[in-house]
Amino acid sequence: MSRPRTFCEVTALDRALDVFWRTGYEGASISALTEAMGINRPSLYATFGNKEELFQKALARYVDLKNAFFDNAMAQPTAREVVAKLFHDGAEILTDPNHPVGCLSVQGALACTAETERVRDELAKIRSDYEARLRARFEEECRDGRLPAGTDPEVLARFVTTVSHGMSVQASGGATCEQLRAVADMAMRAWPVPDAA
């Protein structure tokens, strides 16, 4: 008979997420993962599969967290308020001392090589999906006349995600919440406004 598990899978997975978030996919060795998770290699493989499968499971937990943040921002009444919330709340989340700084979907992809192309592509898809949701919101406001004529929803969505990703990189380099909020304030000054009558 197999032995019963003596560890909590959810806790172990959260600890694996922490390692991947701090070091990226390639920087997370099996030894570092098992040590952080408090389990041995056979238990890791038996419960979570190989390293890539473990990463996929950890990433799913991360996406759940990020979706809650993103959905909260998207619930704002105007696109401008959506973006302001993404930037300003994002500055706080990216520098929260209760978890690794930065964004896993950005940090995790920076060091990926050709050997980990599937991981890189998965992270790119996550970022692309968020950008697509923003673009759809901006397209809606353009149709309703709530954004100035001539606004390009695709470019605007790319601008927002570029600033967000840059803030993540800055956070990983030690930028404070206040510094990132100053960046957010400057970025919001580029928000398209109707021409004065």
Residue, then its C-alpha position, 0 to 999 in steps of 0.5 A: m500500500s502507498r503511504p499517505r501524503t504527509f504534506c498539504e498540496v496547496t501549501a506546497l504549491d504556493r511555496a513552489l509558486d513563490v520560488f518560480w516568482r522569485t527566480g523565474y522558470e529556469g532559475a528554479s531548480i528541483s532542489a530549490l523547489t523541493e526544499a521550499m515545498g518541504i517534500n522530496r523529489p519522489s513526492l514532487y514527481a508523484t504529486f505534481g509531475n515534472k518541473e514544467e507540470l508543477f510550473q503550470k499548476a503554480l501558474a494557474r494559482y497565480v493567474d487566479l490571483k491576477n484575474a481577481f485584481f484585473d476583474n476589479a479594475m475592469a469593473q470601473p465605470t470608464a476606461r480611464e478609471v480602469v487604467a488608473k486603477l490598474f496602474h495605481d493598485g498595480a504599484e502596490i501589488l508589485t511591491d507588496p512585501n508579502h510576496p515576491v516583487g514584480c509580475l510572474s508573467v513578466q519576470g518568469a519569461l525574461a530568462c527563458t531560452a529555446e529549451t523552455e519555449r513552451v513556458r515562454d509561450e504560455l506566459a506570453k499568452i497570459r499577457s496577450d489575453y489581458e491586452a486583448r481584454l483591454r483592447a475590447r474595452f477601449e473599442e467599446e468606449c470608442r464606439d460609444g464616443r467616450l474616447p476621442a475620435g481617432t483613438d486606436p484601441e490596439v495601440l492604447a492597449r499596448f501602451v497600457t500593458t507596456v507601462s504595466h510590464g515596465m513597472s514590474v521590471q522596475a519593481s524587481g529592480g527595487a523601485t518603491c510603491e511611491q516611485l511606481r505611482a509617480v510613473a503611473d501618474m505620468a503615464m496617465r497624463a498621456w491618456p487621450v482627451p477630447d480636443a477643446a471646443 
